[in-house]
């Protein structure tokens, strides 16, 4: 499971665009997007990097993952 903080997410249209971008990268991914916390959780077999790249390409650059620090 990957979690992304997406500070640029602001509306339902953003939620839909983020969901589409992640599912385009992995059609089998389970995606949960929470607008209030500006996070997306993704259950995917893909590593984090291609999912983050898909989000960035869609215009929603995730904040760096500092959870390992």
LOTOR-787945 format. One record per residue: residue number from 1; residue in three letters; x negated, y negated, z of N, C-alpha, C in turn. Coordinates in steps of 0.2 Angstrom, whole numbers, m for minus. Atoms other than C-alpha are relative to their C-alpha. Layout:
BEGIN
<i: NUM, aa: ala, n_px: X, n_py: Y, n_pz: Z, ca_px: X, ca_py: Y, ca_pz: Z, c_px: X, c_py: Y, c_pz: Z>
...
//
This chain:
BEGIN
<i: 1, aa: unk, n_px: m4, n_py: 6, n_pz: 0, ca_px: 0, ca_py: 0, ca_pz: 0, c_px: m4, c_py: m6, c_pz: 0>
<i: 2, aa: unk, n_px: 4, n_py: 6, n_pz: 1, ca_px: m7, ca_py: m17, ca_pz: m5, c_px: 5, c_py: m6, c_pz: 2>
<i: 3, aa: unk, n_px: m4, n_py: 6, n_pz: m1, ca_px: m1, ca_py: m34, ca_pz: 2, c_px: m3, c_py: m6, c_pz: m2>
<i: 4, aa: unk, n_px: 3, n_py: 6, n_pz: 3, ca_px: m3, ca_py: m50, ca_pz: m6, c_px: 3, c_py: m6, c_pz: 3>
<i: 5, aa: unk, n_px: m3, n_py: 7, n_pz: m2, ca_px: 0, ca_py: m68, ca_pz: 1, c_px: 0, c_py: m4, c_pz: m6>
<i: 6, aa: unk, n_px: m1, n_py: 4, n_pz: 6, ca_px: 6, ca_py: m79, ca_pz: m13, c_px: 3, c_py: m7, c_pz: 2>
<i: 7, aa: unk, n_px: m3, n_py: 7, n_pz: m3, ca_px: 7, ca_py: m97, ca_pz: m7, c_px: 4, c_py: m4, c_pz: m5>
<i: 8, aa: unk, n_px: m3, n_py: 4, n_pz: 5, ca_px: 13, ca_py: m103, ca_pz: m24, c_px: 8, c_py: 2, c_pz: m1>
<i: 9, aa: unk, n_px: m6, n_py: m2, n_pz: 1, ca_px: 29, ca_py: m93, ca_pz: m23, c_px: 5, c_py: m4, c_pz: 4>
<i: 10, aa: unk, n_px: m4, n_py: 5, n_pz: m3, ca_px: 44, ca_py: m104, ca_pz: m20, c_px: 8, c_py: 1, c_pz: m1>
<i: 11, aa: unk, n_px: m7, n_py: m1, n_pz: 2, ca_px: 60, ca_py: m97, ca_pz: m27, c_px: 2, c_py: 7, c_pz: m3>
<i: 12, aa: unk, n_px: m2, n_py: m6, n_pz: 3, ca_px: 70, ca_py: m83, ca_pz: m34, c_px: m3, c_py: 2, c_pz: m6>
<i: 13, aa: unk, n_px: 3, n_py: m1, n_pz: 7, ca_px: 63, ca_py: m85, ca_pz: m51, c_px: m7, c_py: 2, c_pz: 1>
<i: 14, aa: unk, n_px: 7, n_py: m2, n_pz: m1, ca_px: 45, ca_py: m83, ca_pz: m44, c_px: 1, c_py: 7, c_pz: 3>
<i: 15, aa: unk, n_px: m1, n_py: m7, n_pz: m2, ca_px: 51, ca_py: m67, ca_pz: m35, c_px: 1, c_py: 5, c_pz: m6>
<i: 16, aa: unk, n_px: m1, n_py: m4, n_pz: 6, ca_px: 57, ca_py: m60, ca_pz: m52, c_px: m6, c_py: 0, c_pz: m4>
<i: 17, aa: unk, n_px: 6, n_py: 0, n_pz: 4, ca_px: 41, ca_py: m65, ca_pz: m61, c_px: m5, c_py: 4, c_pz: 3>
<i: 18, aa: unk, n_px: 5, n_py: m4, n_pz: m3, ca_px: 30, ca_py: m57, ca_pz: m48, c_px: 2, c_py: 7, c_pz: 0>
<i: 19, aa: unk, n_px: m2, n_py: m7, n_pz: 1, ca_px: 40, ca_py: m41, ca_pz: m48, c_px: m1, c_py: 2, c_pz: m7>
<i: 20, aa: unk, n_px: 2, n_py: m2, n_pz: 7, ca_px: 39, ca_py: m40, ca_pz: m67, c_px: m7, c_py: 0, c_pz: m1>
<i: 21, aa: unk, n_px: 7, n_py: 0, n_pz: 1, ca_px: 21, ca_py: m44, ca_pz: m67, c_px: m3, c_py: 7, c_pz: 3>
<i: 22, aa: unk, n_px: 3, n_py: m6, n_pz: m4, ca_px: 17, ca_py: m30, ca_pz: m54, c_px: 2, c_py: 6, c_pz: m4>
<i: 23, aa: unk, n_px: m2, n_py: m6, n_pz: 3, ca_px: 28, ca_py: m17, ca_pz: m63, c_px: m2, c_py: 0, c_pz: m7>
<i: 24, aa: unk, n_px: 3, n_py: 0, n_pz: 7, ca_px: 20, ca_py: m22, ca_pz: m80, c_px: m7, c_py: 4, c_pz: 1>
<i: 25, aa: unk, n_px: 7, n_py: m3, n_pz: m1, ca_px: 3, ca_py: m17, ca_pz: m72, c_px: 1, c_py: 8, c_pz: 2>
<i: 26, aa: unk, n_px: m2, n_py: m7, n_pz: m2, ca_px: 11, ca_py: m1, ca_pz: m65, c_px: 7, c_py: 1, c_pz: 1>
<i: 27, aa: unk, n_px: m7, n_py: m1, n_pz: 0, ca_px: 28, ca_py: 4, ca_pz: m70, c_px: 3, c_py: 5, c_pz: 6>
<i: 28, aa: unk, n_px: m2, n_py: m5, n_pz: m5, ca_px: 29, ca_py: 17, ca_pz: m56, c_px: m1, c_py: m4, c_pz: 7>
<i: 29, aa: unk, n_px: 1, n_py: 3, n_pz: m7, ca_px: 25, ca_py: 4, ca_pz: m42, c_px: 6, c_py: m2, c_pz: 3>
<i: 30, aa: unk, n_px: m6, n_py: 3, n_pz: m4, ca_px: 37, ca_py: 0, ca_pz: m28, c_px: m2, c_py: m6, c_pz: 2>
<i: 31, aa: unk, n_px: 2, n_py: 7, n_pz: m2, ca_px: 37, ca_py: m18, ca_pz: m25, c_px: 5, c_py: m3, c_pz: 4>
<i: 32, aa: unk, n_px: m4, n_py: 4, n_pz: m4, ca_px: 44, ca_py: m28, ca_pz: m11, c_px: m2, c_py: m7, c_pz: 1>
<i: 33, aa: unk, n_px: 2, n_py: 7, n_pz: m1, ca_px: 44, ca_py: m47, ca_pz: m11, c_px: 4, c_py: m3, c_pz: 5>
<i: 34, aa: unk, n_px: m4, n_py: 4, n_pz: m6, ca_px: 48, ca_py: m58, ca_pz: 4, c_px: m2, c_py: m7, c_pz: m1>
<i: 35, aa: unk, n_px: 1, n_py: 7, n_pz: 1, ca_px: 50, ca_py: m76, ca_pz: m1, c_px: m1, c_py: m4, c_pz: 6>
<i: 36, aa: unk, n_px: 1, n_py: 4, n_pz: m6, ca_px: 51, ca_py: m82, ca_pz: 17, c_px: m7, c_py: 0, c_pz: 2>
<i: 37, aa: unk, n_px: 7, n_py: m1, n_pz: m2, ca_px: 34, ca_py: m75, ca_pz: 21, c_px: m5, c_py: m1, c_pz: m6>
<i: 38, aa: unk, n_px: 4, n_py: 1, n_pz: 6, ca_px: 27, ca_py: m78, ca_pz: 3, c_px: m5, c_py: 6, c_pz: m1>
<i: 39, aa: unk, n_px: 4, n_py: m6, n_pz: 1, ca_px: 21, ca_py: m60, ca_pz: 2, c_px: 3, c_py: 5, c_pz: m4>
<i: 40, aa: unk, n_px: m2, n_py: m6, n_pz: 5, ca_px: 22, ca_py: m45, ca_pz: m10, c_px: m4, c_py: 6, c_pz: 3>
<i: 41, aa: unk, n_px: 3, n_py: m6, n_pz: m2, ca_px: 19, ca_py: m28, ca_pz: m4, c_px: 1, c_py: 5, c_pz: m6>
<i: 42, aa: unk, n_px: 0, n_py: m4, n_pz: 6, ca_px: 15, ca_py: m15, ca_pz: m18, c_px: m2, c_py: 7, c_pz: 2>
<i: 43, aa: unk, n_px: 2, n_py: m7, n_pz: m1, ca_px: 15, ca_py: 4, ca_pz: m16, c_px: m2, c_py: 2, c_pz: m7>
<i: 44, aa: unk, n_px: 2, n_py: m1, n_pz: 7, ca_px: 5, ca_py: 8, ca_pz: m32, c_px: m7, c_py: 5, c_pz: 1>
<i: 45, aa: unk, n_px: 6, n_py: m4, n_pz: 1, ca_px: m9, ca_py: 21, ca_pz: m37, c_px: m6, c_py: m4, c_pz: m2>
<i: 46, aa: unk, n_px: 6, n_py: 4, n_pz: 2, ca_px: m19, ca_py: 7, ca_pz: m44, c_px: m3, c_py: m3, c_pz: 5>
<i: 47, aa: unk, n_px: 3, n_py: 4, n_pz: m6, ca_px: m32, ca_py: m2, ca_pz: m34, c_px: 2, c_py: m7, c_pz: 0>
<i: 48, aa: unk, n_px: m2, n_py: 6, n_pz: m1, ca_px: m30, ca_py: m19, ca_pz: m28, c_px: m2, c_py: m5, c_pz: m6>
<i: 49, aa: unk, n_px: 3, n_py: 4, n_pz: 5, ca_px: m40, ca_py: m28, ca_pz: m42, c_px: 5, c_py: m1, c_pz: m6>
<i: 50, aa: unk, n_px: m4, n_py: 1, n_pz: 6, ca_px: m29, ca_py: m25, ca_pz: m57, c_px: 7, c_py: m3, c_pz: 2>
<i: 51, aa: unk, n_px: m7, n_py: 3, n_pz: m2, ca_px: m13, ca_py: m29, ca_pz: m47, c_px: m1, c_py: m8, c_pz: 1>
<i: 52, aa: unk, n_px: 1, n_py: 8, n_pz: m1, ca_px: m21, ca_py: m46, ca_pz: m41, c_px: m1, c_py: m3, c_pz: m7>
<i: 53, aa: unk, n_px: 1, n_py: 3, n_pz: 6, ca_px: m26, ca_py: m49, ca_pz: m59, c_px: 7, c_py: m1, c_pz: m4>
<i: 54, aa: unk, n_px: m7, n_py: 1, n_pz: 3, ca_px: m8, ca_py: m46, ca_pz: m65, c_px: 4, c_py: m6, c_pz: 3>
<i: 55, aa: unk, n_px: m3, n_py: 5, n_pz: m3, ca_px: m2, ca_py: m58, ca_pz: m52, c_px: m3, c_py: m7, c_pz: m2>
<i: 56, aa: unk, n_px: 3, n_py: 6, n_pz: 2, ca_px: m15, ca_py: m71, ca_pz: m57, c_px: 2, c_py: m2, c_pz: m7>
<i: 57, aa: unk, n_px: m2, n_py: 2, n_pz: 7, ca_px: m11, ca_py: m70, ca_pz: m75, c_px: 8, c_py: m2, c_pz: m1>
<i: 58, aa: unk, n_px: m7, n_py: 3, n_pz: 0, ca_px: 8, ca_py: m73, ca_pz: m71, c_px: 0, c_py: m6, c_pz: 4>
<i: 59, aa: unk, n_px: 0, n_py: 7, n_pz: m3, ca_px: 3, ca_py: m89, ca_pz: m62, c_px: 0, c_py: 0, c_pz: 8>
<i: 60, aa: unk, n_px: m1, n_py: 0, n_pz: m7, ca_px: 3, ca_py: m83, ca_pz: m44, c_px: m6, c_py: 3, c_pz: 3>
<i: 61, aa: unk, n_px: 6, n_py: m3, n_pz: m3, ca_px: m15, ca_py: m81, ca_pz: m38, c_px: 1, c_py: 1, c_pz: 7>
<i: 62, aa: unk, n_px: m1, n_py: m1, n_pz: m7, ca_px: m15, ca_py: m72, ca_pz: m22, c_px: m6, c_py: m3, c_pz: 4>
<i: 63, aa: unk, n_px: 5, n_py: 2, n_pz: m4, ca_px: m25, ca_py: m78, ca_pz: m7, c_px: m5, c_py: 5, c_pz: 1>
<i: 64, aa: unk, n_px: 5, n_py: m5, n_pz: m1, ca_px: m41, ca_py: m69, ca_pz: m4, c_px: 2, c_py: 5, c_pz: 6>
<i: 65, aa: unk, n_px: m2, n_py: m5, n_pz: m5, ca_px: m39, ca_py: m53, ca_pz: 6, c_px: m5, c_py: 0, c_pz: 6>
<i: 66, aa: unk, n_px: 5, n_py: 0, n_pz: m6, ca_px: m47, ca_py: m56, ca_pz: 23, c_px: 1, c_py: 5, c_pz: 5>
<i: 67, aa: unk, n_px: m2, n_py: m5, n_pz: m5, ca_px: m40, ca_py: m41, ca_pz: 32, c_px: m5, c_py: 4, c_pz: 2>
<i: 68, aa: unk, n_px: 5, n_py: m5, n_pz: m2, ca_px: m56, ca_py: m32, ca_pz: 32, c_px: m6, c_py: m4, c_pz: 4>
<i: 69, aa: unk, n_px: 5, n_py: 4, n_pz: m3, ca_px: m66, ca_py: m46, ca_pz: 40, c_px: 1, c_py: 1, c_pz: 8>
//
